Amino acid sequence: MSNNNVETRDGFRSKWGFILACIGSAVGMGNIWRFPVMVSKFGGLTFLIPYFIFVVLIGASGVIEEFTFGRWAQSGPVGAFGKATEQRFGKKAPGEWIGAIPIIGALMLGIGYTVVIGWIFKYCFMGISGDLYALGTDMANIGGAFGTAAPESAALSEAVGMMLNSHIFGIGNGVWLIIGLLISLLIMAFGIGKGIEKANKVMMPVLFGLMLILAVYVATLSGAGAGYKYIFTLDPKGLADPQVWIFAFGQAFFSLSVAGNGSVIYGSYLSRKESIPSSARNVAIFDTVAALLAAFVIIPAMAAGGAELSSGGPGLMFVFLVNVFNGMQGGRIVGMIFFICVLFAGVSSIINIYEAPVAFLQEKLKMKRIPAVAVIGVFGAAVALLIQPWTSQWMDVVSIYICPIGAFLAAVMFFWILDKKTVLDEVNAGYGDRKIGKWFYPVGKYVFCAMTVIALIAGAIYGGIG
């Protein structure tokens, strides 16, 4: 029992340390390279209105649920699912086996993010050194620096080539991948309070501050006004398009990191003295602010550069946006600051993603913190090095299938397996004299559970919704 006691487990040392860490887990590539594209593709406010609605709905149900589930169990998904089935059926094993699915999902997502971290560290270094700006506006040069292989021609030899080839001192993408992962793992090795919490207390304020500076600067550029005009455009006919609502839902769902793993394990490190509803509200608010800041930087910048924001994914950030930055006044500084922000967003996300597998090794195999981090890091790096040419397909599988399944299983365990009294008692712990509204339980049990199924089906139909 002592190993699962909040006093003997590592944990967050302050309310804002927890909130900033959760914001860090949510503020990732989806906010920076996906959200602005969705805003542009579906027409400004036409997309933002349904997006805001879904953020409120998911934040008030799924985010609260996953934080609460982890804190109640004082464990990650395997332990939490096992404790839920033990309470209901007297057996841990079925729940623990089911709980392995979100752990596998987190590991797969972390492996994909490890490749992205390599790109981010490479571009951040290029931005600081000036090599990024030196590429100019020649799309062939910029694309060559990114160095991705065509999916249809990708082979093992190309994965090896991406490890070895680069424009920077002969250092390949694989080396940058390892550098980025090592720095992320170093933060994790220090634990929750001394590592993850302290790192996010630095990275998140700096990220928001720098993004705000970029947004203000971009606002001064000639032609940026067209970008703002587009952001605040509302097409009533567009609101009648089901696809707009589906993609807005998908963006909100994945941006808030609802997948039955990272939020559950972070919640397990939270004291029962802290209010989960207020923490979930703050996470949803700041995650949305980060996405909006990214949109207010990228869309007006693209408009000022005369570019059309028509595609997302890595190509937007690492190719098209570099071209825009290099062609604008002060582009070298803008590119440098932007990729520093991206680096902080990437690192804060990956340490959350890998935390669930690391905690699993600690809880179930009784490994010490540093060996557990090392095992996950070595495995993650080895697989990530090999999947580089297929990163997009890898991430599609995880985001379309694994993450919604994990979110669905966590929601079912929390709302359908645990008894109602346990759920409400834990949600209200730390909430003071107030109690969460009567709406929470039925919304979570029926609406949110249905939304996780919709996310899976819609993702499969549309080839990814987040």
N, C-alpha and C positions, 0 to 999 in steps of 0.2 A: 504493500500500500504506500510505503514511503516514497517510492520512485515516481508515483503519480500525484504526489502532493505538491500544491503550488509553492509551498515554502521551500521544498527541496529541489524543484526543477528550476532551471534557468528561465528567465522571463523578462518581459519589458519592465523598465523601472519607473516609467511615468506614462500618464495618459497620452501626452503628445508624442512621446517616443513610439508608442504603439500606433497612433494615428499616422504619423509620418512614415513609419515602416509600411503600413498598409497602403498609404497613398503611393509610396514608392513601388509597391508590387503592382498596383493598378496602372500607374503612369508608365506606359511602355511604348513599344513600337506602334501599337494600335492607335494610340493617341496622336503620334507624330506623323506616321506615313499613311495611315489608313483613314483616320477621321477627316483630315482636310480634303481627301479625295472624295469621300462620301458626301461631304457638304457641297463640294463643287459639282459632283456628278448628278446629285438629285436636287440641286437648286436651293442653297442657302437655308432660309427659314423653313422651306418646304420639307427639308430633312431634319432641321434642328427641333422643330415642334414635336414630332413623334419621338425623336431621340430623348428629349427632356422628359417626356412622359414615361418612357421605359426606364430611364435612369432612376426616377422617383420610385417606380413600382418595384424594380429589382433591388434597389438600395434598401427599400423598406421591408423587403421580404427575404430574398436570397442572401444578401450580404449579412443581415442580422442573423439569419439562420446558421450560416457557416461559422461566423464568429462564436455564436452561442454554443453550437455543437462541440466545437473544439474546447471551449472553456469548461463546459460541463464534464467532458470526458478527461480533461487534462492530458490530451493525447492527439496525435494526428489521425488520419482517416481510418487506418487499420484498428487502432485502439478504440476510437469513437464508435465505429460500426459494430465492433465486437461487444462493447459495453451496452450498446442499444439492444442488440439481439439477446444478450444475457438478461437484461432487464425484462424483456418481453417474453422470451422463450426459454430462458435458463441456460442458454448455450452461447458461448463466445465465438466458436469456430466459424459458423456460417457468416456472421458479420465481418470477421477478420478476413476471410477469403474474399468477400465482396469489396471490402475496403482496400484490397490490393489493387483494384482497378484504377482508382484515382491516383495511387502512388505510381503506377506504371505510366499513367497519363502525365503526371508531373515530370517524371524522368524523361519521357519522350519530348515533352515541350522544352525541358531544360536543354536537351541535346540540340534541338533546333535553334534555340536561343544562343547556344554556345557558338554556333557558326556566325550568327548575327553579331555577337559580341566581338568576334574577330574583325568583321568589317568595320564596326564602330570604332574600335581602338585604332585600327589602321587609318581611318579617315580623320580621327581626332588628332593623331600624330601628324598627319599630312597638313591639317589645318593649322596647327601650331608652328610647324616647320616652314610653312609657306609652299610646300610641294603641291597642295591641293589647288591653290590659286595659280600656280605655275602651269597647270594643265590648260588654263585658258578656257575658251568657249568651244573648243574643238570636240564635238561629241565622240569622235573616234578615240581621242586621247582619254577622255573622261571614262568612257565605257571600258577601255582597256585597263585603266587603273582599278576598276571594280573587279574585272577578271572573272566573270561568271561564265559557266559553260551552258550551252543550249541543252535544255532537258532532253530533247529527242536524240541528241548525240552523246549524252553524258555516259562516260565509262569510267572504270576504276582508274585508268591511266590519267583521266582528266582530274580526278580527285587528288591524285598524287601531284599532278602539275600545279594545282591550286595551292598545295602546301609549299611548293618550292619557288614559284614564279611571282615576282612583284616588281614594281618600279622603285621600291624603296630599299636601297642598300642590299638588294638581293634577298630581302626577307619576304617569304611567301605568306599567303593568307593563313596557312596552317600555323605558322609561328605566331601571328597576331592573335589567332584563336586561343592558343595556349597562354599567351601573355594576359589576354583579357580574362580568361577563366581563372588563372592563378591569382590575379588580384581579387576577383570575386570570392574565390575560395578562402583567401587569406582573411577577408572580412568575416566570413562564416566561421572560420576556425576560432575566432575570439568569442564566439557564442552569441546569444541573443542580446543581452544588455550591453556588453562591452564591444560587441562587433556590429551586428545588424542595426541596433537602435542608434548607436553613436554615428555610424556611417550615414544613416538616413537623416539624422539631425543636421548633418552638414550638407549632404547632396540635395535634399529636397528644397530647402530655402534658396540655395544657390541656383538650382534649376529654375525655380519660379522667378527669381530675381533676374537672371540672365534672359529668360524668355520674355519677360516684361520689357527689358531694355531693347531687345530685338524688335518687339512689336512696336515700340515707340519710334525706333529708328526707321523701320520700314514704312511707317505712316508718313514720314517726311519725303518719301521718294515720289518722283513724278510718275503718275499713272497708277499709283497704289489705290486711289479712290475707287477705281473700277472694281477692285477686289472686294472692298467693303460693301459697295453697292450690291455686288452679287451675293455676299454673305447674308445681307438683310433683305433679300428678295423673297417674296412669298408668292407661290403659284397655287391658288386654290384648287385648280384641276389636279395638280401634282399630289395633293393630299388624298385624292381619291384613288391613287395608284397603290395597289396592295404591295408592290415591290418596294416602294419607299418605306413603308412601315416594317416590312420584313428585314430590310437591311439596317434600318434604324434600331430595331430590336436586337439584331445580331451584334451591331457595334456596341450597344450599351451592355449587352450580356457579357461579351468577352472583355470589354474595357474594364469592367468592375471586378475582373478576376474571379468569377463564380465558376468553379470547376470541381468543387469537392475536395480540394487538396491544400493550396497555399493559404487560403483564408481560414480553413479549419485549423491548420497547424499554428498560424499566428494567433488565432483566438485561444489556443491552448496555453499560450504564454501570458495571457491577460489575467490580471487580478479580478476577483469577484467584486471588488470595491468600485470598479470602473463601469460606467454605463455603456453597454453595447449599442443601444439605439442611437445615442448621441454620437458615438464613435463611427457607426455606419453612416450616419448623416454627413459627418465631416469628410469621410473618405469619398462619398459620392460627390459632394460639392467640389472638393479640390481636384478630384479626377476630371470632372467636367471642366473646371477652370483651366486645367492644364491642356485639355483637348482644344478648348476655345482659343487659348493663347497660341497654340501651334497653328490653328486655322488662321488667326489674325496675323501670323508671321508669314506663312507659306502662300496663302491665296493672294494677298496683296503683293507679295514679292514676285510671284509668277505673273500677276497682272502688270506690274511695273516693268518686268522683263519682256513683256509681250508674248509670254508662253501660254499654252493651253494646258490646264491641269486636267488631263483626261485619263490617266492611268495611275494605279497605285503600286503597292509592293516595293521591293528594294530599289527598282529602277527610278522611282520618284525621288527618293532621298539621296541615293548614291550616284545618280547620273543626271537626271533632268534638273534637280534643284541645285546641284553643284554648278551646272552650266549657268543658271540664273544668277547665283551668288557671284560667280567670277565675272559676270558681265555688268554688275551694278557698282555704283560708287561705294567705296569702302568694303568691297566684296570680300577681301581677304579677312578682315576682322569679323565680318558677319558670318562667314563660313566657319571660322575658328570657334566663335562663341556658340554657334548652332550645334556643332558636333560635340562640343563639351557638354551641352545640355543633353544631347542624345546619349552620350556616354553615361551620364548620371542616371538617365531613365533606364538604360539597358542594364546597368549593374544592379540598380535597386530592384529591378524585376527578376533578374536571374537568381539572386540570392534568395528571393522568396520561393521561386519555382523549385530550386534544389533543396530547400529546407525540409520539405515533406519526406523525400527519400532519405535524407540524412537522419532526420528524427526517427524514421522507421528503423534504421540500423541501430540507433541508440536504444530505442525502446524494446525491440523484439530480439535483437542479437546481443544486447548489452555492450555494445561497442562504445569506447570513449569518443568524445567529440571530434578530435583531430583525425584519428584513424577513419571515422565514418565519413568525414568530409573528404579525406584523401581517396577513399574507395569510390565514392560517387564521382569525384572529380576525374579520376583516371578513366573510369568507364565512360563517363560523358565525353571526355576529350577524344578517346579512341574512336567512338562511334561518330562523333561530330566531324572528325577529320575525314572519314570515309564518305559521309553523306553530303559533302559540300555541293556537288553539282545538282543534287536533288533536294536541296533545302526547302524550296517552295512546295514541292509535292509532299514532303515529310510534314511540314507545318499544316498543310491542308488536311491531311489525315487526322492530325491531332486536334485541330480546331473544329473540324466538321463533325467528328465522331467521338473522340476520346473525352474531350472537355465537357460537351453536353451530357454524355453518359455519366461522368463523374458527378456533375451538378445534380442530375436527376436522382442518382443513387443516394447522395447526401440528403437531398430534400425528402425523399421517401423515408429514409432512416429517421430523420428528425421529426417530421410531421406525422408519419403514419405508424412508425414502430414505437417511438417513445410515447409515453402517455402525455396527455395534454397538460396535466399539472406540472410535470417535470419540465416541459418546454417553457411554460409561462413563468414558473419560479426562476428558472435560469435566465431567461430574457430580462426579467424585472430586477434581478440581483444587481446592485450598484446603481439602480435607477432612482434611488432616494424614496420619497413617499409616493412618487408617481408610479403608475402602472401603464404598460403599453396598451394602446387601444384595443377594443374587442375585435377590430377589423383584422388584426395581425394574423391570428391563427387561421381563419378561413381563407384569407388571401394567400398565405403561405402554403396551406395544405392543398388547396384546389387550384388557385390561379398560377402560383409560381411553379408548382409541379407540372402543370399543363404547359407552361412556357418552356420548361426544359425539354419537353418532348417536341414542342414546335421548333425549338432551336435545332434539334437533331434532324428532324424531317426537312425543314426548310434549308438547312445547310447542305444536306444531301442533294436536294433538288437544284439549288442554285449554285452548287460548287463552292460553298463558303459564304457565310453571312457576316463574319466579323473580321 
